[in-house]
Amino acid sequence: MVIYSSRVPYFPEAEGFAKMGLVPGGTYRNKEFRIGMVDISSEIPSHIVDILFDPQTSGGLLISVPGEKTEALLEKLRERGVEAALIGEVIREHPGKIEVRS
């Protein structure tokens, strides 16, 4: 699986807090627990990596659908007022690993 960090939505204020190191303790525990299964591009700033490992959510949900159905699903969700974003894709390479690219 590939996650594109630039596509992951987050509150704009989160970046400033993360730059100051103001992230929940669970962020570091998540990173420590999962870092072995994640390959993070060196291009991604450390504060963005912290945001990606942040355990807080506002009820977010990750949905995986076949590529040809992506746009239709996004359109239907947005029609219903749901914030939705295409943040990645499933790839055959590196099974069991998550690749984070910018």
N, CA, C and O atoms as a printed pandas DataFrame, in Angstrom:
     atom_number atom_name residue_name chain_id  residue_number  x_coord  y_coord  z_coord
0              1         N          MET        A               1    0.844   -1.163    0.000
1              2        CA          MET        A               1    0.000    0.000    0.000
2              3         C          MET        A               1    0.896    1.235    0.000
3              4         O          MET        A               1    1.943    1.260    0.648
4              5         N          VAL        A               2    0.472    2.246   -0.730
5              6        CA          VAL        A               2    1.182    3.518   -0.759
6              7         C          VAL        A               2    0.248    4.594   -0.229
7              8         O          VAL        A               2   -0.896    4.706   -0.670
8              9         N          ILE        A               3    0.734    5.376    0.707
9             10        CA          ILE        A               3    0.018    6.551    1.210
10            11         C          ILE        A               3    0.803    7.768    0.749
11            12         O          ILE        A               3    2.022    7.828    0.910
12            13         N          TYR        A               4    0.103    8.733    0.177
13            14        CA          TYR        A               4    0.735    9.980   -0.258
14            15         C          TYR        A               4    0.486   11.032    0.818
15            16         O          TYR        A               4   -0.641   11.497    0.994
16            17         N          SER        A               5    1.535   11.400    1.530
17            18        CA          SER        A               5    1.380   12.299    2.676
18            19         C          SER        A               5    0.746   13.631    2.291
19            20         O          SER        A               5    0.014   14.218    3.088
20            21         N          SER        A               6    1.014   14.107    1.096
21            22        CA          SER        A               6    0.468   15.396    0.665
22            23         C          SER        A               6   -1.040   15.350    0.419
23            24         O          SER        A               6   -1.678   16.394    0.285
24            25         N          ARG        A               7   -1.605   14.158    0.359
25            26        CA          ARG        A               7   -3.046   14.010    0.115
26            27         C          ARG        A               7   -3.843   13.762    1.392
27            28         O          ARG        A               7   -5.073   13.812    1.371
28            29         N          VAL        A               8   -3.160   13.496    2.501
29            30        CA          VAL        A               8   -3.856   13.191    3.749
30            31         C          VAL        A               8   -4.368   14.498    4.357
31            32         O          VAL        A               8   -3.575   15.384    4.677
32            33         N          PRO        A               9   -5.694   14.623    4.519
33            34        CA          PRO        A               9   -6.221   15.859    5.095
34            35         C          PRO        A               9   -5.974   15.926    6.603
35            36         O          PRO        A               9   -6.064   14.923    7.311
36            37         N          TYR        A              10   -5.663   17.120    7.068
37            38        CA          TYR        A              10   -5.528   17.365    8.503
38            39         C          TYR        A              10   -5.804   18.839    8.741
39            40         O          TYR        A              10   -5.737   19.649    7.817
40            41         N          PHE        A              11   -6.115   19.183    9.981
41            42        CA          PHE        A              11   -6.371   20.583   10.311
42            43         C          PHE        A              11   -5.095   21.385   10.097
43            44         O          PHE        A              11   -4.020   20.940   10.498
44            45         N          PRO        A              12   -5.189   22.555    9.476
45            46        CA          PRO        A              12   -3.989   23.360    9.205
46            47         C          PRO        A              12   -3.171   23.659   10.466
47            48         O          PRO        A              12   -1.942   23.706   10.416
48            49         N          GLU        A              13   -3.851   23.856   11.581
49            50        CA          GLU        A              13   -3.155   24.158   12.834
50            51         C          GLU        A              13   -2.287   22.996   13.308
51            52         O          GLU        A              13   -1.310   23.199   14.030
52            53         N          ALA        A              14   -2.640   21.791   12.906
53            54        CA          ALA        A              14   -1.894   20.603   13.346
54            55         C          ALA        A              14   -0.436   20.670   12.922
55            56         O          ALA        A              14    0.445   20.215   13.651
56            57         N          GLU        A              15   -0.179   21.229   11.756
57            58        CA          GLU        A              15    1.198   21.297   11.270
58            59         C          GLU        A              15    2.049   22.190   12.165
59            60         O          GLU        A              15    3.182   21.841   12.494
60            61         N          GLY        A              16    1.508   23.339   12.559
61            62        CA          GLY        A              16    2.252   24.236   13.444
62            63         C          GLY        A              16    2.551   23.589   14.785
63            64         O          GLY        A              16    3.665   23.691   15.299
64            65         N          PHE        A              17    1.548   22.921   15.351
65            66        CA          PHE        A              17    1.763   22.239   16.628
66            67         C          PHE        A              17    2.802   21.128   16.490
67            68         O          PHE        A              17    3.672   20.967   17.346
68            69         N          ALA        A              18    2.701   20.366   15.404
69            70        CA          ALA        A              18    3.655   19.272   15.193
70            71         C          ALA        A              18    5.074   19.803   15.017
71            72         O          ALA        A              18    6.030   19.182   15.481
72            73         N          LYS        A              19    5.217   20.952   14.346
73            74        CA          LYS        A              19    6.548   21.553   14.186
74            75         C          LYS        A              19    7.156   21.916   15.530
75            76         O          LYS        A              19    8.374   21.879   15.698
76            77         N          MET        A              20    6.296   22.272   16.497
77            78        CA          MET        A              20    6.768   22.615   17.846
78            79         C          MET        A              20    6.958   21.373   18.713
79            80         O          MET        A              20    7.409   21.475   19.854
80            81         N          GLY        A              21    6.616   20.201   18.178
81            82        CA          GLY        A              21    6.733   18.968   18.951
82            83         C          GLY        A              21    5.540   18.717   19.850
83            84         O          GLY        A              21    5.590   17.849   20.722
84            85         N          LEU        A              22    4.462   19.469   19.646
85            86        CA          LEU        A              22    3.267   19.317   20.468
86            87         C          LEU        A              22    2.334   18.291   19.839
87            88         O          LEU        A              22    1.366   18.635   19.160
88            89         N          VAL        A              23    2.645   17.042   20.079
89            90        CA          VAL        A              23    1.830   15.933   19.580
90            91         C          VAL        A              23    1.550   14.994   20.750
91            92         O          VAL        A              23    2.328   14.950   21.703
92            93         N          PRO        A              24    0.457   14.246   20.692
93            94        CA          PRO        A              24    0.142   13.319   21.782
94            95         C          PRO        A              24    1.226   12.255   21.956
95            96         O          PRO        A              24    1.888   11.864   20.994
96            97         N          GLY        A              25    1.395   11.799   23.183
97            98        CA          GLY        A              25    2.366   10.745   23.470
98            99         C          GLY        A              25    2.108    9.486   22.667
99           100         O          GLY        A              25    3.034    8.745   22.338
100          101         N          GLY        A              26    0.839    9.248   22.352
101          102        CA          GLY        A              26    0.476    8.077   21.561
102          103         C          GLY        A              26    1.081    8.091   20.164
103          104         O          GLY        A              26    1.239    7.045   19.535
104          105         N          THR        A              27    1.415    9.283   19.685
105          106        CA          THR        A              27    2.056    9.408   18.372
106          107         C          THR        A              27    3.353    8.613   18.352
107          108         O          THR        A              27    3.613    7.845   17.425
108          109         N          TYR        A              28    4.158    8.806   19.380
109          110        CA          TYR        A              28    5.461    8.135   19.443
110          111         C          TYR        A              28    5.304    6.641   19.695
111          112         O          TYR        A              28    6.084    5.837   19.187
112          113         N          ARG        A              29    4.293    6.269   20.481
113          114        CA          ARG        A              29    4.038    4.843   20.704
114          115         C          ARG        A              29    3.571    4.176   19.406
115          116         O          ARG        A              29    3.995    3.066   19.086
116          117         N          ASN        A              30    2.698    4.858   18.667
117          118        CA          ASN        A              30    2.260    4.321   17.369
118          119         C          ASN        A              30    3.445    4.143   16.434
119          120         O          ASN        A              30    3.582    3.113   15.774
120          121         N          LYS        A              31    4.299    5.158   16.385
121          122        CA          LYS        A              31    5.460    5.111   15.494
122          123         C          LYS        A              31    6.377    3.957   15.891
123          124         O          LYS        A              31    6.830    3.196   15.037
124          125         N          GLU        A              32    6.646    3.832   17.172
125          126        CA          GLU        A              32    7.526    2.764   17.660
126          127         C          GLU        A              32    6.946    1.384   17.348
127          128         O          GLU        A              32    7.675    0.467   16.970
128          129         N          PHE        A              33    5.631    1.247   17.509
129          130        CA          PHE        A              33    4.963   -0.033   17.307
130          131         C          PHE        A              33    4.903   -0.430   15.833
131          132         O          PHE        A              33    5.010   -1.614   15.512
132          133         N          ARG        A              34    4.736    0.539   14.935
133          134        CA          ARG        A              34    4.491    0.237   13.527
134          135         C          ARG        A              34    5.630    0.579   12.571
135          136         O          ARG        A              34    5.544    0.259   11.385
136          137         N          ILE        A              35    6.679    1.210   13.045
137          138        CA          ILE        A              35    7.725    1.690   12.144
138          139         C          ILE        A              35    8.342    0.569   11.301
139          140         O          ILE        A              35    8.812    0.827   10.193
140          141         N          GLY        A              36    8.349   -0.647   11.797
141          142        CA          GLY        A              36    8.916   -1.769   11.051
142          143         C          GLY        A              36    8.128   -2.147    9.813
143          144         O          GLY        A              36    8.665   -2.779    8.904
144          145         N          MET        A              37    6.862   -1.768    9.768
145          146        CA          MET        A              37    6.042   -2.105    8.602
146          147         C          MET        A              37    5.814   -0.906    7.685
147          148         O          MET        A              37    5.054   -0.990    6.720
148          149         N          VAL        A              38    6.482    0.218    7.993
149          150        CA          VAL        A              38    6.280    1.443    7.219
150          151         C          VAL        A              38    7.612    1.916    6.647
151          152         O          VAL        A              38    8.609    2.018    7.363
152          153         N          ASP        A              39    7.614    2.200    5.356
153          154        CA          ASP        A              39    8.785    2.758    4.684
154          155         C          ASP        A              39    8.444    4.201    4.327
155          156         O          ASP        A              39    7.615    4.450    3.452
156          157         N          ILE        A              40    9.087    5.150    5.006
157          158        CA          ILE        A              40    8.756    6.564    4.847
158          159         C          ILE        A              40    9.826    7.256    4.015
159          160         O          ILE        A              40   11.016    7.169    4.316
160          161         N          SER        A              41    9.391    7.942    2.967
161          162        CA          SER        A              41   10.311    8.683    2.108
162          163         C          SER        A              41   11.061    9.728    2.927
163          164         O          SER        A              41   10.477   10.392    3.783
164          165         N          SER        A              42   12.349    9.868    2.662
165          166        CA          SER        A              42   13.166   10.857    3.373
166          167         C          SER        A              42   12.765   12.286    3.006
167          168         O          SER        A              42   13.184   13.232    3.673
168          169         N          GLU        A              43   11.965   12.453    1.961
169          170        CA          GLU        A              43   11.493   13.777    1.553
170          171         C          GLU        A              43   10.427   14.336    2.491
171          172         O          GLU        A              43   10.164   15.538    2.486
172          173         N          ILE        A              44    9.818   13.477    3.289
173          174        CA          ILE        A              44    8.709   13.908    4.144
174          175         C          ILE        A              44    9.266   14.459    5.453
175          176         O          ILE        A              44    9.993   13.760    6.159
176          177         N          PRO        A              45    8.929   15.713    5.783
177          178        CA          PRO        A              45    9.426   16.312    7.025
178          179         C          PRO        A              45    8.951   15.530    8.252
179          180         O          PRO        A              45    7.872   14.936    8.241
180          181         N          SER        A              46    9.758   15.536    9.295
181          182        CA          SER        A              46    9.444   14.752   10.496
182          183         C          SER        A              46    8.128   15.179   11.142
183          184         O          SER        A              46    7.423   14.341   11.703
184          185         N          HIS        A              47    7.784   16.465   11.074
185          186        CA          HIS        A              47    6.523   16.893   11.693
186          187         C          HIS        A              47    5.309   16.334   10.934
187          188         O          HIS        A              47    4.260   16.102   11.534
188          189         N          ILE        A              48    5.448   16.120    9.632
189          190        CA          ILE        A              48    4.359   15.501    8.863
190          191         C          ILE        A              48    4.267   14.016    9.212
191          192         O          ILE        A              48    3.169   13.467    9.310
192          193         N          VAL        A              49    5.400   13.375    9.397
193          194        CA          VAL        A              49    5.403   11.972    9.836
194          195         C          VAL        A              49    4.686   11.866   11.181
195          196         O          VAL        A              49    3.899   10.944   11.396
196          197         N          ASP        A              50    4.958   12.806   12.085
197          198        CA          ASP        A              50    4.273   12.803   13.382
198          199         C          ASP        A              50    2.760   12.917   13.206
199          200         O          ASP        A              50    2.002   12.223   13.884
200          201         N          ILE        A              51    2.321   13.784   12.307
201          202        CA          ILE        A              51    0.883   13.927   12.060
202          203         C          ILE        A              51    0.299   12.607   11.559
203          204         O          ILE        A              51   -0.798   12.220   11.963
204          205         N          LEU        A              52    1.018   11.926   10.693
205          206        CA          LEU        A              52    0.518   10.663   10.145
206          207         C          LEU        A              52    0.424    9.559   11.198
207          208         O          LEU        A              52   -0.409    8.660   11.077
208          209         N          PHE        A              53    1.261    9.618   12.218
209          210        CA          PHE        A              53    1.222    8.618   13.294
210          211         C          PHE        A              53    0.349    9.054   14.470
211          212         O          PHE        A              53    0.207    8.309   15.439
212          213         N          ASP        A              54   -0.229   10.238   14.399
213          214        CA          ASP        A              54   -1.059   10.762   15.490
214          215         C          ASP        A              54   -2.256    9.840   15.724
215          216         O          ASP        A              54   -2.972    9.518   14.776
216          217         N          PRO        A              55   -2.488    9.409   16.971
217          218        CA          PRO        A              55   -3.577    8.479   17.242
218          219         C          PRO        A              55   -4.955    9.137   17.264
219          220         O          PRO        A              55   -5.969    8.439   17.266
220          221         N          GLN        A              56   -5.007   10.467   17.281
221          222        CA          GLN        A              56   -6.297   11.155   17.351
222          223         C          GLN        A              56   -6.989   11.117   15.996
223          224         O          GLN        A              56   -6.354   11.257   14.950
224          225         N          THR        A              57   -8.271   10.931   16.038
225          226        CA          THR        A              57   -9.068   11.036   14.816
226          227         C          THR        A              57  -10.363   11.734   15.174
227          228         O          THR        A              57  -10.724   11.842   16.346
228          229         N          SER        A              58  -11.048   12.199   14.168
229          230        CA          SER        A              58  -12.379   12.767   14.381
230          231         C          SER        A              58  -13.392   11.811   13.761
231          232         O          SER        A              58  -14.375   12.228   13.149
232          233         N          GLY        A              59  -13.130   10.545   13.932
233          234        CA          GLY        A              59  -14.023    9.533   13.376
234          235         C          GLY        A              59  -13.690    9.191   11.937
235          236         O          GLY        A              59  -14.549    8.719   11.192
236          237         N          GLY        A              60  -12.450    9.425   11.544
237          238        CA          GLY        A              60  -12.040    9.149   10.169
238          239         C          GLY        A              60  -12.163    7.678    9.826
239          240         O          GLY        A              60  -12.149    6.814   10.704
240          241         N          LEU        A              61  -12.282    7.412    8.559
241          242        CA          LEU        A              61  -12.468    6.048    8.091
242          243         C          LEU        A              61  -11.666    5.863    6.812
243          244         O          LEU        A              61  -11.685    6.720    5.929
244          245         N          LEU        A              62  -10.969    4.753    6.716
245          246        CA          LEU        A              62  -10.227    4.422    5.501
246          247         C          LEU        A              62  -11.029    3.381    4.734
247          248         O          LEU        A              62  -11.379    2.328    5.267
248          249         N          ILE        A              63  -11.311    3.692    3.478
249          250        CA          ILE        A              63  -12.064    2.781    2.618
250          251         C          ILE        A              63  -11.190    2.431    1.424
251          252         O          ILE        A              63  -10.564    3.308    0.828
252          253         N          SER        A              64  -11.147    1.167    1.080
253          254        CA          SER        A              64  -10.399    0.730   -0.097
254          255         C          SER        A              64  -11.387    0.211   -1.133
255          256         O          SER        A              64  -12.206   -0.662   -0.844
256          257         N          VAL        A              65  -11.300    0.759   -2.345
257          258        CA          VAL        A              65  -12.179    0.323   -3.431
258          259         C          VAL        A              65  -11.336    0.115   -4.685
259          260         O          VAL        A              65  -10.245    0.675   -4.794
260          261         N          PRO        A              66  -11.826   -0.679   -5.629
261          262        CA          PRO        A              66  -11.097   -0.827   -6.891
262          263         C          PRO        A              66  -10.913    0.541   -7.555
263          264         O          PRO        A              66  -11.794    1.398   -7.488
264          265         N          GLY        A              67   -9.772    0.730   -8.188
265          266        CA          GLY        A              67   -9.431    2.008   -8.791
266          267         C          GLY        A              67  -10.498    2.597   -9.687
267          268         O          GLY        A              67  -10.713    3.809   -9.688
268          269         N          GLU        A              68  -11.173    1.744  -10.453
269          270        CA          GLU        A              68  -12.174    2.260  -11.390
270          271         C          GLU        A              68  -13.436    2.780  -10.695
271          272         O          GLU        A              68  -14.268    3.423  -11.333
272          273         N          LYS        A              69  -13.585    2.508   -9.397
273          274        CA          LYS        A              69  -14.770    2.968   -8.660
274          275         C          LYS        A              69  -14.475    4.169   -7.759
275          276         O          LYS        A              69  -15.372    4.692   -7.098
276          277         N          THR        A              70  -13.229    4.594   -7.739
277          278        CA          THR        A              70  -12.801    5.655   -6.826
278          279         C          THR        A              70  -13.561    6.956   -7.026
279          280         O          THR        A              70  -14.138    7.489   -6.079
280          281         N          GLU        A              71  -13.567    7.467   -8.242
281          282        CA          GLU        A              71  -14.193    8.770   -8.497
282          283         C          GLU        A              71  -15.683    8.754   -8.176
283          284         O          GLU        A              71  -16.204    9.719   -7.615
284          285         N          ALA        A              72  -16.370    7.680   -8.523
285          286        CA          ALA        A              72  -17.808    7.584   -8.240
286          287         C          ALA        A              72  -18.064    7.607   -6.736
287          288         O          ALA        A              72  -18.986    8.277   -6.272
288          289         N          LEU        A              73  -17.254    6.882   -5.981
289          290        CA          LEU        A              73  -17.422    6.867   -4.532
290          291         C          LEU        A              73  -17.146    8.247   -3.942
291          292         O          LEU        A              73  -17.917    8.738   -3.117
292          293         N          LEU        A              74  -16.054    8.868   -4.362
293          294        CA          LEU        A              74  -15.733   10.203   -3.856
294          295         C          LEU        A              74  -16.865   11.182   -4.153
295          296         O          LEU        A              74  -17.236   11.984   -3.295
296          297         N          GLU        A              75  -17.406   11.120   -5.351
297          298        CA          GLU        A              75  -18.501   12.012   -5.739
298          299         C          GLU        A              75  -19.725   11.799   -4.854
299          300         O          GLU        A              75  -20.325   12.762   -4.377
300          301         N          LYS        A              76  -20.093   10.538   -4.635
301          302        CA          LYS        A              76  -21.263   10.236   -3.804
302          303         C          LYS        A              76  -21.055   10.695   -2.359
303          304         O          LYS        A              76  -21.970   11.240   -1.743
304          305         N          LEU        A              77  -19.866   10.477   -1.823
305          306        CA          LEU        A              77  -19.589   10.914   -0.455
306          307         C          LEU        A              77  -19.671   12.430   -0.348
307          308         O          LEU        A              77  -20.285   12.958    0.579
308          309         N          ARG        A              78  -19.062   13.121   -1.282
309          310        CA          ARG        A              78  -19.056   14.590   -1.255
310          311         C          ARG        A              78  -20.458   15.158   -1.451
311          312         O          ARG        A              78  -20.797   16.179   -0.852
312          313         N          GLU        A              79  -21.281   14.510   -2.285
313          314        CA          GLU        A              79  -22.678   14.936   -2.463
314          315         C          GLU        A              79  -23.433   14.903   -1.142
315          316         O          GLU        A              79  -24.366   15.677   -0.932
316          317         N          ARG        A              80  -23.032   14.016   -0.268
317          318        CA          ARG        A              80  -23.693   13.852    1.030
318          319         C          ARG        A              80  -23.012   14.656    2.137
319          320         O          ARG        A              80  -23.327   14.500    3.316
320          321         N          GLY        A              81  -22.075   15.515    1.739
321          322        CA          GLY        A              81  -21.416   16.375    2.714
322          323         C          GLY        A              81  -20.290   15.718    3.482
323          324         O          GLY        A              81  -19.846   16.243    4.503
324          325         N          VAL        A              82  -19.824   14.583    3.008
325          326        CA          VAL        A              82  -18.735   13.873    3.674
326          327         C          VAL        A              82  -17.410   14.333    3.070
327          328         O          VAL        A              82  -17.226   14.301    1.853
328          329         N          GLU        A              83  -16.495   14.758    3.933
329          330        CA          GLU        A              83  -15.157   15.092    3.443
330          331         C          GLU        A              83  -14.468   13.793    3.054
331          332         O          GLU        A              83  -14.388   12.860    3.854
332          333         N          ALA        A              84  -13.980   13.738    1.839
333          334        CA          ALA        A              84  -13.350   12.509    1.358
334          335         C          ALA        A              84  -12.147   12.863    0.499
335          336         O          ALA        A              84  -12.150   13.866   -0.214
336          337         N          ALA        A              85  -11.121   12.029    0.575
337          338        CA          ALA        A              85   -9.904   12.272   -0.197
338          339         C          ALA        A              85   -9.296   10.944   -0.619
339          340         O          ALA        A              85   -9.345    9.959    0.117
340          341         N          LEU        A              86   -8.733   10.935   -1.795
341          342        CA          LEU        A              86   -7.969    9.787   -2.278
342          343         C          LEU        A              86   -6.547    9.983   -1.766
343          344         O          LEU        A              86   -5.844   10.885   -2.221
344          345         N          ILE        A              87   -6.117    9.145   -0.820
345          346        CA          ILE        A              87   -4.815    9.358   -0.178
346          347         C          ILE        A              87   -3.766    8.324   -0.553
347          348         O          ILE        A              87   -2.610    8.446   -0.148
348          349         N          GLY        A              88   -4.145    7.313   -1.316
349          350        CA          GLY        A              88   -3.159    6.289   -1.641
350          351         C          GLY        A              88   -3.693    5.257   -2.598
351          352         O          GLY        A              88   -4.739    5.427   -3.225
352          353         N          GLU        A              89   -2.937    4.176   -2.692
353          354        CA          GLU        A              89   -3.308    3.085   -3.584
354          355         C          GLU        A              89   -2.686    1.788   -3.085
355          356         O          GLU        A              89   -1.674    1.788   -2.384
356          357         N          VAL        A              90   -3.313    0.696   -3.461
357          358        CA          VAL        A              90   -2.783   -0.623   -3.127
358          359         C          VAL        A              90   -1.889   -1.056   -4.280
359          360         O          VAL        A              90   -2.275   -0.980   -5.447
360          361         N          ILE        A              91   -0.695   -1.509   -3.937
361          362        CA          ILE        A              91    0.252   -1.978   -4.948
362          363         C          ILE        A              91    0.652   -3.418   -4.630
363          364         O          ILE        A              91    0.481   -3.883   -3.503
364          365         N          ARG        A              92    1.174   -4.105   -5.612
365          366        CA          ARG        A              92    1.584   -5.504   -5.418
366          367         C          ARG        A              92    2.948   -5.621   -4.736
367          368         O          ARG        A              92    3.215   -6.592   -4.027
368          369         N          GLU        A              93    3.796   -4.636   -4.955
369          370        CA          GLU        A              93    5.135   -4.683   -4.381
370          371         C          GLU        A              93    5.063   -4.547   -2.855
371          372         O          GLU        A              93    4.160   -3.902   -2.322
372          373         N          HIS        A              94    5.996   -5.144   -2.187
373          374        CA          HIS        A              94    6.163   -5.036   -0.736
374          375         C          HIS        A              94    4.900   -5.421    0.046
375          376         O          HIS        A              94    4.395   -4.604    0.816
376          377         N          PRO        A              95    4.383   -6.632   -0.130
377          378        CA          PRO        A              95    3.188   -7.029    0.618
378          379         C          PRO        A              95    3.415   -6.912    2.126
379          380         O          PRO        A              95    4.474   -7.278    2.636
380          381         N          GLY        A              96    2.423   -6.406    2.817
381          382        CA          GLY        A              96    2.510   -6.239    4.262
382          383         C          GLY        A              96    3.191   -4.961    4.698
383          384         O          GLY        A              96    3.267   -4.676    5.893
384          385         N          LYS        A              97    3.686   -4.189    3.751
385          386        CA          LYS        A              97    4.369   -2.923    4.063
386          387         C          LYS        A              97    3.509   -1.754    3.616
387          388         O          LYS        A              97    2.745   -1.854    2.656
388          389         N          ILE        A              98    3.647   -0.652    4.323
389          390        CA          ILE        A              98    3.029    0.607    3.922
390          391         C          ILE        A              98    4.151    1.537    3.513
391          392         O          ILE        A              98    5.085    1.784    4.277
392          393         N          GLU        A              99    4.050    2.045    2.311
393          394        CA          GLU        A              99    5.036    2.985    1.801
394          395         C          GLU        A              99    4.420    4.379    1.902
395          396         O          GLU        A              99    3.299    4.597    1.443
396          397         N          VAL        A             100    5.141    5.313    2.494
397          398        CA          VAL        A             100    4.645    6.686    2.582
398          399         C          VAL        A             100    5.514    7.548    1.685
399          400         O          VAL        A             100    6.719    7.682    1.894
400          401         N          ARG        A             101    4.873    8.126    0.685
401          402        CA          ARG        A             101    5.559    9.005   -0.266
402          403         C          ARG        A             101    4.977   10.406   -0.137
403          404         O          ARG        A             101    3.885   10.600    0.395
404          405         N          SER        A             102    5.735   11.377   -0.639
405          406        CA          SER        A             102    5.194   12.736   -0.603
406          407         C          SER        A             102    4.229   12.905   -1.754
407          408         O          SER        A             102    3.650   13.978   -1.922
